[in-house]
Amino acid sequence: MGPFTTLRHYRWQLAQHLDYHVGEAIRFHHFRQVVEPLITPETRDILDAGSGAGKHAFYLAQRYPHIRVLGVDNRADVIERTQAEAQARGLTNLLFQVADLTSSLPQNAFDIIYSIDVLEHIPEDRKAIAHMAQALRPGGHLAVHTPLTPQTHWFRRFDLDHLVNPLHAREGYQRGELEEKMAEAGLHVSRVVFTHGQWGTLAWELWKWSRYRIARTLLVRPLIHVLIAIEARQHLQDGNCVFVVGTKPA
């Protein structure tokens, strides 16, 4: 490996080390504010519906060792990695399994189900919501975070018609649409929390603009943290994303 190749390699490693995923940071803050308060002394089983890398499931399993946490995803390779990590950490209350939210969930099995930025990937979202509702025990809660549309952005390059995600079945939900679909599944909508308001959105756009560019990252990182802190202290009346909580009748 020549000197220029070596230099590029170390630059890339540094860029990855400096990366701070703003979307994940904002979602995790709201996860702790919306999902964690649903946990009670009676909570025994929680489902992470579309667990991905498992960040939220690992957090809950470590913080609440008396609660069983199940993470499901439809990608076998992802489940293999997260299950191996759970075993390496010695988290006996955490399990990851391959599952399809539109077909393969046990009924009346969970006290809390949460799904973070997953439904926008599923064409048959009504079926997924209905199956998650059926998987709840009476009195249980389903918390869903998802993008909204239309969105407001600071820079035109980040508008949805310019930044299309090919993995999405839809770019987001109309305001009130997710609440209607939860009600159709027999859930009572008990809480709606908007996320990614104007300052969180600006932080996200600065992150996207600077990601993997070392000089840009060092320039805007302090501002990004300030913007996220401002959003965390606000009660948003609207936003580019939303957390909706639905409760199953007891």
Secondary structure, DSSP 8 states (H G I E B T S, - for coil): --HHHHHHHHHHHHHHHH---HHHHHHHHHHHHHTGGG--TT--EEEEET-TT-HHHHHHHHH-TTSEEEEEES-HHHHHHHHHHHHHHT-TTEEEEE--TTT---TT-EEEEEEES-GGG-TTHHHHHHHHHHHEEEEEEEEEEEEBSS---SSGGGSTTTS--TT-SSS-B-TTHHHHHHHHTT-EEEEEEEES-HHHHHHHHHHHHHTT-HHHHHHHHHHHHHHHHHHHT---S--SEEEEEEE---
